[in-house]
Amino acid sequence: MKCNIIQFLKVLSHPARLRLTLGVLRAEQSVGELARNHGMSTSTVSQHFSRLRDSGVVIGTRRAQKMYYRVTDSCPVVELVEKLVELFAAGNRDTPHRLSP
């Protein structure tokens, strides 16, 4: 799936989806791990990842009964999100890592 910049920015404008994307930026994680790490239900995490997947930001892999997600290679997610974090951190604004739930 090709990455559309408007869809990309729109889907990442939600704080929870941005935090979840940061969670799988460098390493694949399961929905259960992400739910525990971010204080969300597995259902909520799955719903957010459905939007992220539909927008081409992440891809999912099912192993047994668990779903694992990572950022996709077809969209410059890593570069764009890292640049945003860098820009916000440099300006002493809230970085995505500090967003409240």
C-alpha positions, 0 to 999 in steps of 0.5 A: 500500500502506498503512503498518502501524506494526508492520511499519514498525518491525519492518522498520527494526529491522534495522541494514542496512535502516535504513541503506539506508532512510537512503540513499534517504530524500531521493533515489532510488538504484540497487541498485548505488550502494547496494551500493557505498556500504554495502559490501554485495553487490547480492544482499544489498541487493536482499533487504533492499529486497524486505522494505522494499518488502513493508512499504510503506517503499520503492518500486522503479522499473526502468530498463533493467537497473537497479533504483532505490529511494526511500521511498514517499509513502504512509508517513511514513517521512521524518518518522519516521526523521528524528525518530528520528535527531534523538532519538538524536543529541540523547541522544548515543547511536549514530545510525543513521548510525554503526551498524556493519555 
